[in-house]
Amino acid sequence: MTVLPDDGLSLAAEFPDATHEQWQRLVEGVLRKSGKDVTGAAAEDALSTSLDDGLTTRPLYTADTPARTAHGGPGLPGFAPFTRGSSAAGATAAGGWDVRQRHERPDPARANEAVLADLENGVSSLWLAVGAAGLPVSGLEQALDGVYLDLASVALDAGPSFDSAARELLRLYEARGVQPGEARGNLGADPLGHAARTGVHDPSLAQSAVTLAELTARQFPHVRALVVDALPYHEAGASAAQELGCSVATGVAYLRDLTSSGLDVDAACGQLEFRYAATADQFLTIAKLRAARRLWARVAEVCGATGAAGQRQHAVTSSVMMTRRDPWVNMLRTTIACMAAGVGGADAVTVLPFDQALGLPDAFARRIARNTSTILVEESHLSRVVDPAGGSWYVEQLTDELAAAAWAWFQEIEQAGGQADALASGLVGERIAAAWEKRRKALATRREPITGVSEFPLLAERAVDRDPAPAAPSGGLPRVRRDEDFEALRARSDAHLAATGARPRVFLAALGPAAAHTGRATFAANLFQAGGVEPVHDPVTVDASSAAAAFAASGARVACICSSDALYAEQAADVAAALKGAGARTVFLAGRPGEAEETYRSAGVDEFVFAGSDAVATLTAVLDRMEVK
């Protein structure tokens, strides 16, 4: 029986501390087994992961990890630089973050049903799309019928109609007897966000926003007039640092407008709420929200703010990561994103319904969305700890590096004349497009996999039908999705199925026993299904004498040889020749060809598919050759 020591010493006290050098030597040994003969820092570099914005995730972080931390460290929650939270108690004082549900159904009566259902079942605030992309301004009263406006805060998203929508909401406060001090919410004025979305720069919108801010600052102490919405940049493909830099530049532009109109810096800061995207990359999301508060604290400090330097944040689960195929997986993505937003210290969190990419969500999707926050707060108790990530050497370092990269981008925008000029000149669009193109290549090569789309797709899944959503504003920065290239391929396959009654097919010519071909056959099946091409693996095994007949019976026009390198050397050339003789328009071979490439090509192999190859380019060419429109 083991007896625990009663002298207060740890059971590990008798063991010497391991050193960084000892760990490196162990890493070197593992890498040598995989054919990489590297030592020292190079061994760590081999295990590091490159991120956007020049950031790198290291395999090991320690207390000695250098951190470019301003203000003498991350500080304490509720104190400058607010990295650890804008308030000392975080979400613990309120019993969790503000659960904010988005509504954009244009029918006021149906919107009212959804609004009341949400408020009765865990939602604490409403985010309403008003104007051309949602409710008509005249329908706001009916949509909010039965809502206790002194209890539920309302955030508006009205685009260029923000002034009329805001004044209608303020009229409802008065008509329903809500005292100015009891009203809470955001009027949604965001002229620069509108310019980013539409490419339209309207100076009158900026003046209207200032007028609203002056009104709310005087009469409504808990209502903010402006939102600094970073979603237009995220949804155009911006990196995390670009999203942050654009938000800070926008916030600075609004501060200039508000203080020029006569508001002091503290009052001007108090009129702003910042909106960021939360993604399924949990650590990057946590670091982004922490870095955002630090950056804004620096701006407020330089501007002389004293009492309103803490940034109020609204986090929204990313629409870029949402998929149209296998949308049920979006529930998992939004759960991780919501968790990261809560851990990162967001004041309000919106979980987009899993079917958001398909149109207007149904009641079930809204229920799952609101219950995501409820489970994380009430059952997982995430809100009981202030800044749970604080003290993590990795998170602190990532926060520091992300803040530094975002600040550099913000300075570049300022040097270009500010956010409005940087948008108008195309600087912001060009930089974001370059970042997205880099990420698009990672998606095309499946280095960034999309579960249910580029990995493990299900061709037989039933389509999910939803009412169409109102058209989103356009004309400015584009809106992108991770699945867009694969979605275009799947749409071609769907059209082919509708026209002919069958999907385009690929014959999997598997050589040898299952142990030899299963790995590559599974890889090839997943690859082709990602483009809507149905794999036919019947019979299970073929050889040079049976491949031609099996291919002819499959109904396919292309074939892919799958097996081990050893069996390739013995049979691939003969099987490729047989497939070509049977009429295969293209013959693929799963795996890297190595020195035998010319031998295989001369026998009839046209292309090679392997991990890291451009799946989108390959699948596009396959559909083209099969004349799939």
C-alpha angles and dihedrals in degrees: 000000000000114000117207115227115254096202095087094252122134119250086238093056093099093055120083118242114261114239129224089244091055090052091049091053091053090050090050090054093052092047092050089058089057092050099262113124101194131137140198118351090358089065090057091046089056089059095044124106122220116225132188120282092039093290123143131201109217123210093235135030125188139175087270094058106125115242127194092217120167124207092032097291140328091303125205129308110276094020134091130315084028092210089136095047142310093251131042094235096041113195092333094086093056095040093248141340124307107274102217118187122200121226125187104156107134096211106090094206095052091041089054091053091052093044094052092045090053095047091048091052109047109297113127102187140020131232108198127193106215131182127021093350097049142345118013110247089241090057095057093092093054093044090055095044109136093014116129098227092191089061106034117056118219126213117193128212104188105144110207090353093066095113096055092040092050094049090049090053092048089050090053090052090055095042092052095046097250109160115231091243091054097052116100134180145068128285092210102229108165113153094170092048088053090050090051092050098044109018088236115129107196114179091197090066091059091053091048090051091052091049091051091048091052090051096049092043090057101039112016111049095182099042120089120205102201136050124199098213114195093177094093088062096042091047090052090058102268121164119240093262092048091050091051095044093051091048093051092047090050092048091051090050090053092047089055092051094046097045091045088058092056106269115131118239095259092050091047093051089049090060094061131087120181123218122202137174120249115207137188088259090095101187094046090050092049091049092046094056092045091048091048091059091048093050093048091047088057091051091048091048093052090047092052099249115161111172107027105044095119111098117233109220135201112190121199124191108250120265089197091069095047116105131210093208117068090002092180088078087065087075089066093045094051092046091057091044092050091049091050091049092051094045089046091058104253112170094212128022128197117195109200113221115259091245094051092115091057100053137275111000121243126230093268093053092049090049092053090047096054093040090056090071092040093056094046092049103035102031105024092037094217092153094057092079124062112227097348090189093055113119095024103131090213096050093044092051093045090049091052095047093045092049090051093050092046092048091053090053091047090053090051090052091050091050088053090058101273135293097305093053093042090054094045094048093051094243094123094044094048095050093046091047090054091051092048093048089056091050091044089060090052089052093047092052091043092237080129101043125204110209112228092014114050093008125044097354119183112217093186095056116130116247117250111224123203136170109269116261121232113273112271119232114270142176099085129061112000125248114234136187130198091234098049099106093045091043090058090054093047090049090056090051091049091052090050090050091050092049100042107020093242138071122240109272140212122201114225107215100199116190126208130348124343091258089061101044109025097088096052094036089055090047092050093046091053092046096052095041088056085068095043094259112140115225118223112203102175123152096031093224133025137176135191092285097050103031097086096052093044091051093049091051094049096069089226127134097202133042138202123206113219128187145092125307090250094056091043089060090052104038115006097091094050093044092048090052090049092050093049090049089053091057104266107164092204130015117200128191119208110228140033111300099213116183092344094066096107092047091053093045093050089053092054108276107140104181141012123220122199142146108298097024118127102269095183093053092046094048093044090054091048093054091045092053091049088050092239105163 
